[in-house]
Amino acid sequence: MKPYRIVLGLLLMVAMAGTAFADSTLDLNLNNHSARLQFMTSITPTGLYVNGAYLYNKDRGDVLNLGIHLIGDAGVGPNPLRAGLGGQLYYINPDFSANGEAVGIGGFVKYQVPTYNRIGFGAHIYYAPGIIAFGDIDRLLEYGVRVEYQVLRNANVYIGYRQ
């Protein structure tokens, strides 16, 4: 699968959904060996979201995932904690071995510090045991943590770790 085709497809999805969905996010993260582009958008007013992402790693291969989540406040009142529960369908095409698919179940949390509302913390985890991992994939575990800073009302920068 050619990386530019996936990126162009995701950008087209962003362009088409940009006017239709007000609650959308575009996430681009980079390091020296990989790049990941993700788009998430609300499809209902009740908090149901869909996402698509493409990860290109020049040493290890490609990962494409599509997901669906139910997202909302994880507490009562003016709570700075948001959470999402759902699943991700992964297509993995590594450069060093055969490929496969997996259905990861999990979610994420995001905490915005109330006294420093520009600072936030986030974490996510998705797990697919062998029964919902296919091809040459025995199981899948994806997790990550991040610290965010809100530069503009609709733009954050962050540093984090993902495995």
For each residue, the residues with C-beta under 8 A, 3 or more apart:
1: 5 6 62 64 93
2: 5 6
3: 6 7 54 56 62
4: 7 8
5: 1 2 8 9
6: 1 2 3 9 10 54 56 62 64
7: 3 4 10 11 37 54
8: 4 5 11 12
9: 5 6 12 13
10: 6 7 13 14 37 38 39 52 53 54
11: 7 8 14 15
12: 8 9 15 16
13: 9 10 16 17 39 52
14: 10 11 17 18 24 26 39
15: 11 12 18
16: 12 13 20
17: 13 14 20 21 24 39 41
18: 14 15 21 24
19:
20: 16 17
21: 17 18 24 41 42 43
22: 42
23: 41 42 49
24: 14 17 18 21 39 40 41 42
25: 38 39 40 41
26: 14 37 38 39
27: 36 37 38 39 40 53
28: 35 36 37 38
29: 35 36 158 160
30: 34 35 36
31: 34
32:
33: 57 58 59
34: 30 31 55 56 57 58 60
35: 28 29 30 55 56
36: 27 28 29 30 53 54 55 56
37: 7 10 26 27 28 53 54
38: 10 25 26 27 28 51 52 53 54
39: 10 13 14 17 24 25 26 27 51 52 53
40: 24 25 27 49 50 51 69
41: 17 21 23 24 25 49 50 51
42: 21 22 23 24 45 47 48 49
43: 21 48 49 50
44: 47 48
45: 42
46:
47: 42 44 70 71 72
48: 42 43 44 68 69 70 71
49: 23 40 41 42 43 68 69 70 71 84 86
50: 40 41 43 66 67 68 69
51: 38 39 40 41 65 66 67 68 69 88
52: 10 13 38 39 64 65 66 67
53: 10 27 36 37 38 39 63 64 65 66 67
54: 3 6 7 10 36 37 38 62 63 64
55: 34 35 36 62 63 64 65
56: 3 6 34 35 36 62
57: 33 34 60 61 62 63
58: 33 34
59: 33 95
60: 34 57 94 95 96
61: 57 92 93 94 95 96
62: 1 3 6 54 55 56 57 92 93 94
63: 53 54 55 57 90 91 92 93
64: 1 6 52 53 54 55 90 91 93
65: 51 52 53 55 88 89 90 91 104
66: 50 51 52 53 88 89
67: 50 51 52 53 86 87 88 89
68: 48 49 50 51 86 87
69: 40 48 49 50 51 84 85 86 87 107 108
70: 47 48 49 84 85 86
71: 47 48 49 82 83 84
72: 47 82 83 84
73: 76 79 81 82 83
74: 79 81 82 83 109
75: 79 81
76: 73 79
77:
78:
79: 73 74 75 76
80: 111 112 113 114 117
81: 73 74 75 109 110 111
82: 71 72 73 74 109 110 111 112
83: 71 72 73 74 107 108 109 110
84: 49 69 70 71 72 107 108 109
85: 69 70 106 107
86: 49 67 68 69 70 105 106 107
87: 67 68 69 103 104 105 106 126
88: 51 65 66 67 103 104 106 126 142
89: 65 66 67 101 102 103 104
90: 63 64 65 101 102 103 104 128 140 142
91: 63 64 65 99 101
92: 61 62 63 99 100 101 102 135 137 140
93: 1 61 62 63 64 99
94: 60 61 62 97 98 99
95: 59 60 61
96: 60 61
97: 94 136
98: 94 135 136
99: 91 92 93 94 135 136
100: 92 133 134 135 136 137
101: 89 90 91 92 133 134 135 137
102: 89 90 92 128 132 133 134 137 139 140
103: 87 88 89 90 128 132 133
104: 65 87 88 89 90 126 127 128 140 142
105: 86 87 126 127 128 132
106: 85 86 87 88 124 125 126 127 142
107: 69 83 84 85 86 124 125 126
108: 69 83 84 122 123 124 125
109: 74 81 82 83 84 122 123 124
110: 81 82 83 120 121 122
111: 80 81 82 120 121 122
112: 80 82 117 119 120
113: 80 116 117 119 120 121
114: 80 117
115:
116: 113 119
117: 80 112 113 114 150
118: 149 150
119: 112 113 116 147 148 149 150
120: 110 111 112 113 147 148 149 150 156
121: 110 111 113 145 146 147 148
122: 108 109 110 111 145 146 148 158 160
123: 108 109 143 144 145 146
124: 106 107 108 109 142 143 144
125: 106 107 108 141 142 143 144
126: 87 88 104 105 106 107 140 141 142 143
127: 104 105 106 139 140 141 142
128: 90 102 103 104 105 132 133 137 139 140 141
129: 132 133 139
130: 133 138 139
131:
132: 102 103 105 128 129
133: 100 101 102 103 128 129 130 137 138 139 140
134: 100 101 102 137
135: 92 98 99 100 101
136: 97 98 99 100
137: 92 100 101 102 128 133 134 140
138: 130 133
139: 102 127 128 129 130 133
140: 90 92 102 104 126 127 128 133 137
141: 125 126 127 128 163
142: 88 90 104 106 124 125 126 127 162 163
143: 123 124 125 126 162 163
144: 123 124 125 160 161 162 163
145: 121 122 123 160 161
146: 121 122 123 158 159 160 161
147: 119 120 121 158 159 160
148: 119 120 121 122 156 157 158
149: 118 119 120 156 157 158
150: 117 118 119 120 153 155 156
151: 155 156 157
152: 155
153: 150
154:
155: 150 151 152
156: 120 148 149 150 151
157: 148 149 151
158: 29 122 146 147 148 149
159: 146 147
160: 29 122 144 145 146 147
161: 144 145 146
162: 142 143 144
163: 141 142 143 144
